[in-house]
C-alpha cells in the first residue's frame, strides 16, 4: 500500500519539527528517488523523497545510501536553483496526498526569491515539481506533455496547475458518516485498508471520534500478521492482527529497505544482468560443441590410416568414387573410406593426411578452449548469483570491473570528468571473542580480501557454491569465531537457503591462483570442512544485512 493522506498527515509534523531546513546536497538514488542532505534545528539529516508507484513517500532516514556518479537532469536543475537554499515551511494540502515546500533562495544576482517544491504522492502519478516565483514549472521529475494530459501539463514553461481538491469531509473535524456508504468515499485521506480497519472497530463498539483521536495521538507504524507488505498503518490493524510496531520513520525504512534496494539495482545494472545472463548462456551452448570437436580430434588417427591405405592401393582407387572399402594391414578388417569424387587417389590421400594433422594439432587448442569456456561459464554464473544478493555499491563494482575487463563499454557523456577508481568496500566485523573477520560480496571484493591478507590468516568459502571469501585474522581461531565466519560464507553464497552447507577452511598460504582464471577464483591445497546452517538472525545481530 502506498502512503495515504492520513499517514502523510502523521509524517508532516516530524518534518516540520526541524524547520527551517537548509539544503546542503541533492542526489538521486534512482530514477524515482531523491535524497536531500539538510541541516535543521537539531543536526544534519537525510530527507528521502520517493515517487515510486508503490513506495512513494517523504521521510527523514538514517539509512546509508550509495549515490550514482552521474546525476539525472532534474537533480542538476535542483542543484542550480535550490541547493544551498532554505526550506521555510512544509504544508500538506488538506488531507490529500500532496504537499508544498516553500523554499527561500538567492538568484544569480543575490536577490532573494521564493520557489515552491511540490511533492505529489499519488501512486503511479507520483511526482516532484519545481515551481518558479511566477508560478511556472521550471522542471519536474516526471514530465507530462499536453498530448498525455490536456488538463494538466507538467513540463518546463507550463503554468503550474494544482491537483484538484477532494470534496470530502475532514475526519478529524467531522465525525458524522453514513453507515451504508464506504468510508473512503466520505472522508479525505482514507485508504481502503484504513476504511476496513475503522469499519471493523465500529462493528466492535468503538466510536469514530475515539478512533480518530487514537490516529492523531499515534507515532507508530503497525504491520499485519499476514506479513503482506501492503498491510500497515498508524493504528493497530485489529481486523488482520498486528505482529510488529515501530516508529513511523523506522517502520517505513523497515518496510521499503529491501524492496527499494532491488529496484535500484535493477535500474542501475539491468542491462548488466542481461549481458551476464546472455554470456553465461552463450558459454553453456558453446561447451558441448567444443567437447564434441575434441572427441573428434582424439579420433584423428583414422585419417592417417585412410591416407596410408589410399597410397597403398592407388591402382584400385578411381576418380569419381564417393567411397571405397579396403582391408586394413593392422587388424585385417575391412575399412570404408569416404572419398571426394572430384579428386584422384593421391589428392584424396593428401586430404586425409591434412585432416589428420589438423585434428592432431587442434587437440591442445580445444583443451584450452574447453577449460577457458568452463571458467567463463562459471565466472558469469558467479556474477549472476552475486547480483541476486548484492547491494547497490556491490552491484556498481561488478559493473565497473566488467568495463575494466573489456566486457562492457563505458557510456560516453559530453564533458564527463574522469572519475577516480572507487576503493573496494570490504565488509568487516569483530567477533565476540575479539577476532577480526573480513569478507567480500562479489568476485572483486573476494580477490581483495584473499590476496591482500597475511598468508597466516584463516580463509573460508562455501564448497561447491559461488559466494563470499571470508578471512579470519588468526591462524587458529576459536570455534565460535570459526562458526560465525562459516555462517557468513554460507549465507552470502548460492547455498544460503540450504541446510548443513559444507564450508572449506584453510590458511591462505594453502591457496593458489588458477592460471588464466577470473577474479575471485582460487585452487585449494590442504583444507578442512565445517558444516553450517545459514543463520540470518546471527548476521542481523552483527548488522551485516543492513
N, C-alpha and C positions, 0 to 999 in steps of 0.2 A: 504494500500500500504506500502510495506517495503521501507526503505530509499534507494534511487537510488544514482548513482555515483555523480550526480550534487549536491544533498543535502548533501552527505558526504563531498564533496569538500567545501561546505559552513561551515560545522561543524569543519573541521580541524584547521582553523585559531583560533577559540575560544579555542581549546585545546593547540595550540602552544603558545598562548599569555602568558601562565603561566609557560612555561618550564624554567628551569628544575623542574621536579616534584619528590619529594621524597615519595616513597610508605611506608606508615606507618602501615596500616592494610589492610587485604584482607578477604572478606567474599563471600559466595554465598547466594543470596537471594532466588534462586530456582535452579532447575536443568539446567536452561539455562541463568541465570543472575549472573554476578559477580559485586561486589562493591569494589572499591579501595578507601581507605581514603588516600588522598595525600596532600602534603604541597608544594605549588608553590611560585611564586614571591609575590603574594598578601596575601594569607591566606590558611587555611585548606579548602579543597574541597572534594566533593564526586564524583568519576568518575564511572559512570554506564556503563557497557558493557553488552548488551543483544544479545544473539544468538538465540532468539525465531524465529521460522519460519516466523512469521508475524510482530513482533515488534522489529526486530534486529536493533541495532544502538549503537553509543557511544556518551556520552554527560556528561557534568557536571550537577549535580542536587542538589537542596536544600531540596528535599523531605526527610521525616523521614521514615526509614525502620526498620522492625523487622527482625533480622538475626537468622537463625537456630542455635540451640545449637551445633549440630554436623555438621562440615563442610564436604563437599564431598572430595573424594580423590584428585581430581585435585587442589582444593584450598589448601589442605595440602602440595602438591608439590610446589605450587606457594609460599606459606609461607616459605618453606625451601630454595628456590632458590632466590626469588626476594623481599621478604618483607624486608624493610629497605634499598632497593637499590634506584637508581635514574633513572627516565625516562629522557633521554637526548634529544631525538627527536621523533617526530610522523610524519610519512610521508605516504600520500596516494599514491598508485601505479597507476600513470596515473589518469584516471577518473573511474577506476574500483572500485568495492565495497569491497576493502580490503586495509588494511593499516599495517604498521610495526612500532612498538615501539622499539627503541633501548635503552636497559637498561644496566647501569653500576652497577655492584655489586661486592661484595667481597666473595671469596670462603671460605671454612673452614680453609684454611691456611692464609687467609688475603690478598691473591693476588687479583688484580683487574681482573675481567672477564666481557665479554660483551655478553648479551643474546639478542635474538630477540623475542618479543612477537607479534605474527602475529594474527590479528583480521580480519576474513573473514565474511562479512555481506551479504551473498548471499542466502537469503530466507531460504528454508529448509536445505541448505548446510552450513548455518552459523556456525562458529566455532572459537575457540581460541586455539592457538598452541604455546607452549614454545619451542624455538629452542636453542640448545647449541652453544657455540662458534665454534664448529666443524661443525655446520650445520646439526646436527642430532636432531630429535624430542625427547625431554625429556618426554613430555606427551601432551595430548590435551583434551579439554572439551568433544569432541565427537570423539571417536576413529573410524577409518575406516580400517578394516582388508583387506588383499590382495584379498580375495575372493569377497569382495564387490566392490573393485575398483582396478584393476590391474595396472592402470596407476599411480595412486596417493594414496599410502598407508599412512594413518595417524595413527601411533601407536608408542609407545616408542621404540627407537633404529633405526627407519627407517630414511633414508635420507630425509630431507625436500625438497620437490619439489614445487616451487611457482605455483600459479594459472597461467594458460596460458593467456597472454595478449590479449586483444581485438584489432583486426586490424581495428580500426575505427578512424575517424578524431576527433581532439580536437575542440569542438565548440567555445571555447574561442579564438582560434588562426586561424581557417579556417572557413570562413563564406560561402563558396561555397557549394551548395547542389543541388540534383536532385529533382525537384518538383514532379516528378512522383513516387518517392520511399518514403517509410515511413522513417521519420527522425530517428527512433530508430535503424534502420539498417545501418544508415550512420554515426551517431555521438556517441561517447563514453559517457556513463553516463546518457543517456536519458531513462526515463521510458515511457511506453505508455501514461500515464497521461500527462507528460510534453510535449510529442510529439503532442498530441491533442491540448494542450493549445497554443503551438507555431504555429501550423498549422492554428488555429483559428485566431491568431493575424496577421499572414502573409496574410490571406484572407481579413483582415480588414485594410490592408495598412501599417502595422508596418514592419520595416526592421529587418532582422535576427540579424544583429550586434547590433541594439538597444535593442532587447530583451535580448541578452546575456549580454550586459552591465548592464541592469536592474537586471538580476540574480546576476551578480558579485557584484553589489552595495547593494543588499538586505541583511538585517539581521533579517528578519521576516519570520514567517510561516503563510500561509493563508489557511483558511478552506472554503470548498464549502458550498453553500446554501442548498444543498440536505442532509446535515448532515451525509453523508456517511463517516465513519471513514477512508476509504481508499483514500479519495479525499482531498489532501493537498499538498502544495509545497511552495517554497521560493518566488514565484511571485503570484500575484493575479490570480485566476482561472476565467478569464473572460468568458470562454465558459460554465462554470457551475454557475457562480455568486459566489461572496465571501461574507461570513457573519461574519467572525472573523479574526482578525490579532493579533498575539502575537510574542514575540521574539522567536528565534529558540529554545532555551532551555526551556522556559516556554511553548511554543507550543507543544513540544514533551512530556513534563510532563502532560500537559492538555489532550493530545490525548491518552496516554497509561496508565495513572494512574489507572483507574478503571478496564480496561481490564487485565492488568498485575496482579493487586491485586487478581482478581478472579482466575487467573491461579495459582498464588502462593498458594492460599487457597486450590485449587483442588489438587495440588501436595502435600501439607502439610497434609491435612486431608481427602483426597479422600476415603481412607479406613474407616475413622471415619464416614463420611457421609453415606457410605454404611451400616455400622454397625447400626447407628442410625435409618436409614430407615427400616432395617431388624427388629430391636427390636420394632419399632413402629407398623409395620405391624403384628408382632407376637402377640403383646398385643391386637390389634384390632380383630384378629381372635380368640383369647383366651376369650375375654369378652363375646360374645354371648353364648359360651359353658358353661361358669360359670353361667351365668344368667339362662340358661335353667336348669342346675343342681339344682340351688337354687329353682326354681319354683317346680321342682320335690320333693325337700326336704320339701318344705312347705306343700306338699300333703302327708306327712308321716303318717297321722292319719288313712288312709285307710288300711295300713298294720296291724295296731293294730286291726282294725275291722275284717280283714281277719283272723287273729290269733284267736280272740275270737270266731268267728263263727266256725272255724275248730275244736276247742276244744269242743264246744257245740254240734257238730254234728259228733263226731268221728265214730259212728256206721254207718253213711251214706257214709263216705269217704273211698273208696277202693284204694289200691295201684295200680298204673298203669294209673290213670286218668290224663289227661292233664289239666282239669279244672272241676269246679263244680259250680252250681248255688244254692244259699241258700237265705232264706228270712231274712232280717235284723230285729233285735229286736228293733232298734231305730225308723225306719220310715216304717217298714213293706214292703220295696221294695226288689225286687229280685236282688241279687248281684252275679256276676260271678267272681269266684276266680281262678286265674291261679295256677296250681299245677306242681310240679316236679314229673313225673311218676315213677322215681326211688325211691322216698321217700314215707313213710307211712304218715298217717294223722298227728300224733304228730310231726314228723320231719318237715313236711310242715308248721305246725303251728309255731314251733320254728324258722323256717326260716323267716316267716313273722314278728315275733317279733324282730328278729335280724335286718331286713331291717328297721323296724320302729325306733329302737334305733339308728341305723347308720345314717339315714336321719335326725332324730331329732337333734343329736349331730352335724351333718355337717352344720346345718343352720348358726350357728355363724361363723364357719370356712369359709364357702362360702361367707358370707357377707364381712368378712375381705379380702378374696382373690379378690372379685369384686372391693372393694374400692382400694386395692393395685394395681390391674390391671389398673383401671382408672387413678390413679396417675402416674403409669409408662407410660401409653399411652400418657397422657398429657405432661409428662416430656420430653419424646423423641420427641413429636411433637414440643414442645417449642424449644428444641435444634436444630431440623431441620430448623425451621424458623429463629433462631438466626444465624445459619451458612449462611443462604441466604443473610444476610446483614452484616456479620462480617468482620472485617479486619483481617490481619494475626495474630496479637497479640491476639485478642479476640478468634480467631479460635484455636490458640495454647492453650489458657487457658481452653477451652472446652475439648480439647483432654487430657490435663494434669489432669483435675478433673475427667474425666471418668476413667483414670488409677487409681487415688487415691480411687475411689469408687469401684474398682474391676471389672468394666465392660470390661476394656481393659488391656492387658498385655504390659508392657514396653519392647521395643526391647532390647535384651541383646547384648552388644558390648564388645569385649575384651578391657581390660584396660580402661574401661569407668569410669571417675571420677564422684563421687556423686555430683550432682548439687544442689545448694540451691534453695529452692522454690522461684519462682519469685513473687514479690509483685503484687497483682492485680492492674491493671491500672484503676483507677476510673476517669471518664471524668467529668470535672468541668468547670464552666464559671461564670462570674459575669454579672447580668442583667444591663440594662441601669439605673435602679434605685438603683443599688448598692447591690443587694441581691445575695448571692451565690447560685448556683444550681449545684447539683451533680447527676450523673446518671450512670447506668450500661448498657452494651450492651449484656450481657449474664447472665445466671442464677447465676453464682458465683459472678460476679460483683454486681448484684442485691442484693444478700444476704449481701454483704459487705456494700453497700450503705444504705440498710434498717435497719439492726440491729446494725450498728456501728455509728449511728447518734442519737443525743438527741431526746427524745420522744416528745419534744415540736415542732419539725420541721414538715413541711407540706410534705406529701407523695402523689405522683400521679402515676396512672397506667391506661392504656387504658382498658376499660371494654370489657370483652368477647374476648380479644385478648391476645396472648402471646407477651410480649415485655418488654421494659425498665422500671425499677423502677426509679422514679425521686424524688429527695428530694430538697425542697426549705429551705434554712437556716433561716426560720422565722415561727412564729406561725400564723401570719396574713399577708401574702404577699399582695402587691398591685396587681391590676388587670393585669397590663402589664406583670409583672413577672409571675403571675399565668398562663396567656395565653401562654407565652413563654415556661414554663415548661410543659404545656399541649401539646403544639406543639411537644416538644421533645418526650414525652411519646407516642403520636400518630404516629409520623414519625418512631421512632425506635420500631415498632411493626408490626404485620402482617396486620394491617389496614392502612398502610402508603399510599396506593393508593385509599383509600375510602374517602368519604366526610362526614362531620359532625360526626366525630368519638367521641363517648362518653368517657370521661376520668374521672375516680373516683379520688377524693382527700379527704384527711382527715389528722389528726395529727397521727404521728407514734404510739402514745400511744393507738390508736384505732385498731391497727393491732395485730393479734395473729398468732403464728406459728401453722401449721397444724400438728398434731402428725403423725410421720412417713412419712411426705411429703419430697419431694426432695428440693434441694436448690432453692431459689427464689420463692417458693410458700407460700402465706400468706392468712389469712382469715380476712376480713374486718368487723369492727363493724359499728359504725355510720359514714356515709360518704355523700359527695355531688357530683354532677356531672356537668361537663362543657363540652360543645360540641365544637369541633375544626376541621377545615380543615387543614390537614398537609401542611405546607408551607416550601418548600425546600429553597427558597430564604432567608427566615429569618434565617435558620440554617446555610446557607452559609455565611451570614454576620458575624456570630459568629465563623466561621471556624470549624464547627462541622463535616463537611463532608470531610475534607481534610485527 
